[in-house]
Structure formats: C-alpha cells, structure tokens
Amino acid sequence: MNPDINRFEWLLNKQMEGMASKSEKAELEQLIEGDEQKRLVYRACLEDTYRNESQADAAFHRHWAQMREMGYADNVAPAFRRQVAIRSMVQVGAAALVIFCLGWLLWLTVYRDGMKEITTEYGQRKRVELPDGSVVWLNGGSKLMYGVTFNVEDRKVTFHGEGYFEIKKDPSRPFVIDAGDATVKVLGTIFNLRAYKEEERVETSLIEGQVELTVTSSSSAPILLTPGKKLSVFKDERNLPELPDKLQEIALENREVAVLTEIRTADGETEVNDVLWKENKLVFDGDNLDLIASKLQKWYSVEVSVADTALRKLKFSGIFEDMSLDAVLQALTRTGTLQYRISDDTVLFLPNEAN
C-alpha cells in the first residue's frame, strides 16, 4: 500500500478516536490540503454522521457494490481485502462509522493518483471491457488510462498506442480519447486508432458511426470522419508520403497536415487491413520502412532501426500470419533493395550492397 495512505489512515483513526495530538492534527490537515480524494475521506469520516450501526454498514456495502459494478473492487490486493474485513468486524461494535470510512480508504488505495491503467507489452494483444460496456482491443506497447469519474460524470480516457474501439452509445456522455497529438470524440461507433508518440503520424480508421478528431497543437476546427474513411495526421508535412488514393488534404498549424483516404481491405477479405492485427495478422499496407520498423518492434518485441536515410522511404505491402520474425524479414529482403542484420534482440536494416 502507498505509505502516504498508510500514514493518512493512521492519523485519521487517531482523530476519530479523539487521541490525535495537536501536531498530528496539523499533519492530517496538511495531507488533505490540495488532495480532493483525501479531503472526501476526511469529511465522510469526521463530518458525516449516521444514526446507527446498520446505517453505516449499509453505506459501506453500497459503496463496495458500486466499486464492483465499475470493475474496480477485484483489483484490490487479497491481503488488503482481508484486512478490511477483519477491521470491520472488530470495529463494528465500537465505531460503526469506521466501516464506511474503510470503504473510502479502499477506494483511495485502489486508485493510485485517481487513475486506472491498462497496458500491453510489445508482442502482446489484449481485450478490455470498460465500465460503460465499451470494448477496446489493445495492440502491443499500448496504454489506456481512465479515472474514478469514468461512466459516472464522464467517459474520458487517455490513450497511447494502437487500439480497436467498440464504443457503447450514450448521447449524454460522449466518449473522449486524449491521444496526445489528437483528441477523438465519439458517441457510439467502431474505429481503429493508432497513436504512438514515437511515430510520425496519428491514424484513425472509421468502421462504423461517426468520430470527431481535433489536432491538439492546432486551432483548426475539428475534423469529422465518416465510415469507410481513414484520417492520417502527419506531425510534419516533410514526412508526408505519396498517397495516390488521397481524397482530401488539410493543412494544419506547425507543419502538420491531415490526409483523408479510403480504408482498404485485403484481396478476398471483408475486414479492413488496419484492424487485421486484432486477428493476429501483421499488415504492411504500402508502409514506409520507418513505419515497418516500428510495427516489427511492437509485434516481436525487438529493437529495429534503419541505418540509411535513403531506405526510410521504401514501401512494402504484405499480410503475415503466424510467421516468425526471420520469415518476415526474409520476405522484405526479396525485393533486393535492402538487407538486415540481427544481433541479440536488435534488427538493423541496411542497403543491399549487391545493388
């Protein structure tokens, strides 16, 4: 448990028992200053009152039920759950209010800095169901975070990486994704979002519904995306590749540019190329070598770099299912334009010296 929370709980118990010294009271006040969660706990324990033991017990169970409904209670360490149960039984006769306060302390412990964080390692893919019923598939090297007010006051998340989102409709609470370089706002829809901080672009492919994308560093109006369209925001116009199928180009501030294209499907397939990763298929869809290097790194959990600047603009296409890293690398070198070297867990792309 967080040592700060341990100290806060100890001081709070002393205050409730009327045993806190003047310096301990001052320390307790200092701990709640500027911390809304601790202040709520303090007020619940020392300012709210209950007429009897059953009223306090009912308040605690209502709180615990809400935590379970939102999917948070199961994340509490088993030892701490046992501690709560024992302390509740011991203290119920002497101070019924303690039961309710323990619920608040439990809430505070579960949420470090008020956020829940879900991550995937490189080479890992994960399905996550959010408290509002929305489903998110996370690709390797991704992170999804949301706070205690999610599905209560709002539906806001912070996201880094690649995710396939199936969002439940709730017109009163739009689903908002802070992806760093862009913000995506939806009501109820299905889309793929690729927003790795280290990559040159942020891509949103809309399968169903409607999304609104705002570029963080630009004062330009939000861009509305309709089904079957893909919006790519390039962080520097100098990195804009040739896109023969582009439908629209929107100049933004700070050298950024947004490009609208049609989303594509593989030959004979009905599923969009951009979401085939969800089916454990690695896809290169006319990607340059820089993007391919990034995809390989996150798929196989290896370091990948490009030795020659001239190689970065080379483009490749292909779909690889259940193939080893070496098999994929060999397929890339069949073009005769590049070669590679592997040392430990590092891949280096080099020009083909035979050319």
C-alpha positions in Angstrom: 0.0 0.0 0.0 1.1 3.5 -0.6 3.0 4.7 2.6 1.2 8.1 2.3 -2.1 6.4 2.5 -0.9 4.3 5.5 0.0 7.4 7.3 -3.2 9.1 6.4 -5.3 6.2 7.6 -3.4 6.0 10.9 -3.8 9.8 11.6 -7.5 9.6 10.6 -8.1 6.8 13.0 -6.5 8.7 15.9 -8.6 11.8 15.1 -11.7 9.7 15.0 -10.8 8.2 18.4 -10.1 11.7 19.8 -6.5 10.7 20.5 -4.7 12.8 17.9 -2.2 15.4 19.3 -2.0 19.0 18.0 0.9 18.2 15.7 -0.9 15.1 14.4 -4.0 17.1 13.6 -1.8 19.6 11.8 -0.2 16.8 9.8 -3.6 15.4 8.9 -4.8 18.8 7.7 -1.6 19.1 5.6 -2.2 15.7 4.0 -5.8 16.6 2.9 -4.8 20.1 1.6 -4.8 20.0 -2.2 -5.9 16.4 -2.3 -9.6 16.1 -3.2 -9.8 12.3 -2.5 -8.3 12.5 0.9 -10.5 15.5 1.7 -13.6 13.5 0.8 -12.5 10.7 3.1 -11.8 13.1 5.9 -15.2 14.7 5.5 -17.0 11.3 5.3 -15.4 10.1 8.4 -15.4 13.2 10.6 -18.2 15.4 9.4 -20.9 12.9 8.1 -22.8 11.1 10.8 -25.0 8.0 11.0 -27.7 7.4 13.5 -26.8 3.7 14.0 -24.5 0.9 13.1 -26.8 -0.6 10.4 -27.0 2.7 8.5 -23.2 3.0 8.4 -22.9 -0.7 7.3 -25.4 -0.1 4.5 -23.4 2.9 3.3 -20.3 0.8 3.1 -22.0 -2.0 1.2 -23.5 0.5 -1.3 -20.0 1.9 -1.9 -18.5 -1.6 -2.3 -21.3 -2.6 -4.7 -20.6 0.4 -6.8 -16.9 -0.4 -6.9 -17.6 -4.0 -8.1 -20.1 -2.8 -10.7 -17.4 -0.4 -12.1 -14.9 -3.3 -12.2 -12.5 -1.9 -9.5 -13.0 -4.0 -6.4 -11.3 -7.1 -7.9 -8.1 -5.1 -8.3 -7.6 -4.8 -4.5 -4.8 -6.9 -3.2 -6.3 -10.0 -1.4 -4.3 -9.3 1.8 -5.8 -5.8 2.0 -9.4 -7.1 1.4 -8.8 -9.5 4.3 -7.5 -6.6 6.4 -10.6 -4.6 5.6 -12.9 -7.5 6.6 -11.1 -8.1 9.9 -11.0 -4.5 10.9 -14.7 -4.1 10.0 -15.7 -7.0 12.3 -13.5 -5.8 15.1 -14.6 -2.2 15.0 -18.3 -2.5 14.1 -19.4 -2.5 17.8 -17.2 0.4 18.9 -17.5 2.7 15.9 -19.9 1.9 13.1 -18.7 4.8 11.2 -15.3 3.1 10.6 -17.0 0.7 8.3 -18.0 3.4 5.9 -14.6 5.1 6.2 -12.8 1.9 5.3 -14.8 1.9 2.1 -13.4 5.4 1.3 -9.9 4.3 2.2 -10.3 1.2 0.0 -11.3 3.5 -2.9 -8.3 5.7 -2.3 -6.0 2.7 -2.2 -7.3 1.1 -5.4 -6.8 4.3 -7.3 -3.2 5.5 -7.2 -3.4 9.1 -8.3 -7.1 8.5 -9.1 -6.3 6.6 -12.3 -6.7 3.0 -13.6 -4.1 2.0 -16.1 -4.2 -0.9 -18.5 -1.1 -1.7 -20.6 0.2 -4.2 -23.1 3.8 -5.2 -23.6 5.4 -5.4 -27.0 4.2 -8.6 -28.7 1.1 -8.7 -26.6 -2.6 -8.1 -27.5 -5.4 -7.7 -25.0 -9.2 -7.3 -25.0 -10.5 -4.9 -22.3 -14.1 -4.2 -21.3 -14.6 -0.8 -19.8 -17.1 0.0 -17.0 -19.6 1.5 -19.6 -19.7 -1.7 -21.6 -17.4 -0.4 -24.3 -14.7 -2.9 -25.6 -11.2 -2.0 -26.5 -8.6 -4.3 -28.1 -5.0 -3.1 -27.3 -2.1 -3.8 -29.6 1.5 -4.2 -28.4 3.1 -1.3 -26.5 -0.2 0.4 -25.7 -1.6 2.1 -22.6 -5.2 3.1 -21.7 -5.9 5.2 -18.6 -9.2 6.5 -17.0 -10.2 8.0 -13.7 -12.7 7.4 -11.0 -15.3 9.5 -12.6 -15.4 7.4 -15.8 -19.0 6.4 -16.6 -20.2 8.4 -13.6 -19.5 12.0 -14.6 -17.9 11.5 -18.0 -16.3 8.9 -20.4 -12.8 10.3 -20.8 -9.7 8.2 -21.4 -6.0 8.8 -22.1 -4.5 6.6 -24.7 -1.1 5.8 -26.2 -0.6 3.1 -28.8 -3.0 1.2 -31.1 -6.5 0.2 -30.2 -9.7 -1.1 -31.8 -12.6 0.6 -30.1 -16.2 -0.6 -29.9 -17.9 2.3 -28.1 -21.4 2.0 -26.4 -23.8 4.7 -27.3 -24.5 7.3 -24.6 -25.6 10.7 -26.1 -25.4 12.4 -22.7 -21.8 11.4 -22.2 -19.6 11.4 -25.3 -16.6 9.1 -25.3 -13.5 11.3 -25.5 -9.9 9.9 -26.1 -6.9 12.1 -25.4 -4.3 10.6 -27.6 -1.6 13.2 -27.0 -1.3 14.7 -30.5 -5.0 14.4 -31.2 -8.4 14.2 -29.3 -11.1 11.8 -30.6 -14.7 12.4 -29.6 -17.4 9.7 -30.3 -20.9 8.9 -29.2 -21.2 5.3 -30.3 -19.0 3.8 -33.0 -16.3 1.3 -34.1 -12.9 2.5 -35.2 -9.2 1.8 -35.1 -6.8 4.4 -33.6 -3.0 4.2 -34.0 -1.3 6.9 -31.9 2.2 6.0 -30.8 4.1 9.1 -29.6 7.3 8.0 -31.4 5.6 7.6 -34.8 5.3 10.4 -37.4 1.5 10.1 -37.7 -1.8 9.5 -35.9 -4.3 7.4 -37.8 -8.0 6.9 -37.3 -9.9 4.4 -39.5 -13.6 4.5 -39.0 -15.6 1.3 -39.5 -19.0 2.4 -38.2 -20.6 5.5 -36.8 -19.0 8.9 -36.7 -16.0 10.5 -34.9 -14.7 14.0 -34.5 -10.9 14.5 -34.4 -9.2 17.6 -33.0 -5.5 18.1 -33.5 -4.0 19.1 -30.2 -1.5 21.7 -31.4 -3.8 23.3 -33.9 -6.6 25.8 -33.5 -8.3 24.5 -36.7 -11.9 23.2 -36.4 -12.4 19.6 -35.5 -12.4 17.1 -38.5 -15.4 15.0 -38.9 -14.8 11.4 -40.1 -17.5 9.2 -41.8 -17.5 5.4 -42.2 -15.1 3.9 -44.7 -12.6 6.8 -44.3 -9.2 7.0 -42.8 -7.7 10.2 -41.4 -3.9 10.4 -41.0 -2.5 13.4 -39.2 1.2 13.8 -40.1 3.2 15.7 -37.4 5.5 17.2 -40.1 4.5 17.9 -43.7 8.0 17.0 -44.7 7.2 13.3 -43.8 4.1 13.2 -45.9 4.4 10.2 -48.3 3.0 10.0 -51.7 -0.7 8.9 -51.3 -2.3 8.4 -54.8 -5.6 7.4 -53.2 -6.0 10.5 -51.0 -9.4 12.2 -51.1 -8.5 15.4 -49.2 -5.6 17.2 -47.7 -6.0 19.7 -44.9 -3.1 22.0 -43.9 -2.8 22.5 -40.2 -0.6 24.6 -38.0 3.1 23.8 -37.0 3.8 22.0 -40.3 1.1 19.4 -39.6 -1.2 18.1 -42.3 -4.2 15.8 -42.2 -4.9 13.5 -45.1 -8.2 11.7 -45.8 -8.1 8.4 -47.7 -10.4 5.4 -48.2 -9.8 2.4 -45.9 -8.8 -0.7 -47.8 -9.4 -4.4 -47.4 -7.2 -7.3 -48.3 -7.9 -9.2 -51.6 -10.8 -11.6 -51.0 -11.3 -10.3 -47.4 -14.0 -8.2 -45.9 -12.2 -7.0 -42.9 -10.3 -3.7 -43.0 -6.5 -4.0 -43.3 -5.9 -1.6 -40.4 -7.7 -3.9 -37.9 -6.3 -7.3 -39.0 -3.8 -7.0 -36.2 -6.7 -7.9 -33.9 -6.8 -11.3 -35.7 -3.0 -11.7 -35.1 -2.2 -10.7 -38.6 0.7 -8.3 -39.2 -0.1 -6.0 -42.0 2.1 -3.7 -44.1 -0.2 -1.6 -46.3 2.1 0.4 -48.5 4.0 1.4 -45.3 7.5 3.0 -45.5 10.4 1.3 -43.8 10.3 3.6 -40.8 6.7 2.6 -40.0 7.5 -1.1 -40.7 10.4 -0.9 -38.3 8.0 0.5 -35.6 5.5 -2.3 -36.3 8.1 -5.0 -36.1 9.4 -3.7 -32.9 5.9 -3.7 -31.2 4.9 -7.1 -32.8 8.1 -9.1 -32.0 9.4 -7.1 -29.0 12.8 -6.3 -30.7 14.7 -3.1 -31.3 14.6 -2.2 -35.0 16.5 0.6 -36.7 17.2 1.8 -40.2 20.9 2.5 -41.0 20.5 4.5 -44.2 18.2 7.6 -44.5 17.6 6.7 -48.2 15.9 3.4 -47.1 13.3 5.1 -45.0 11.0 5.9 -47.9 11.0 2.4 -49.3 7.4 1.0 -49.2 6.2 -2.6 -48.7 2.9 -4.4 -48.6 2.0 -7.8 -47.2 0.0 -9.7 -44.7 1.8 -12.1 -42.3 0.0 -14.6 -40.1 1.8 -16.8 -37.6 5.2 -16.1 -39.2 8.5 -15.8 -37.3 10.4 -12.5 -37.3 13.1 -14.1 -39.5 10.5 -15.2 -42.1 9.0 -11.7 -42.3 12.5 -10.1 -42.6 13.4 -12.5 -45.4 10.2 -11.6 -47.2 11.2 -7.9 -47.0 14.6 -8.6 -48.5 13.3 -10.5 -51.5 12.8 -7.1 -53.2 16.6 -6.9 -53.4 16.7 -3.3 -52.1 17.8 -4.0 -48.6 19.3 -6.5 -46.2 19.3 -6.9 -42.5 21.4 -8.0 -39.6 20.3 -9.4 -36.2 22.3 -9.1 -33.1 20.8 -10.3 -29.9 17.3 -8.6 -29.8 18.3 -5.9 -32.3 17.5 -5.7 -36.1 19.3 -3.3 -38.4 18.1 -2.6 -41.9 21.0 -1.9 -44.4 21.2 -1.1 -48.1 21.7 -4.2 -50.3 25.4 -3.9 -51.2 24.9 -6.1 -54.3 22.9 -3.3 -56.0 
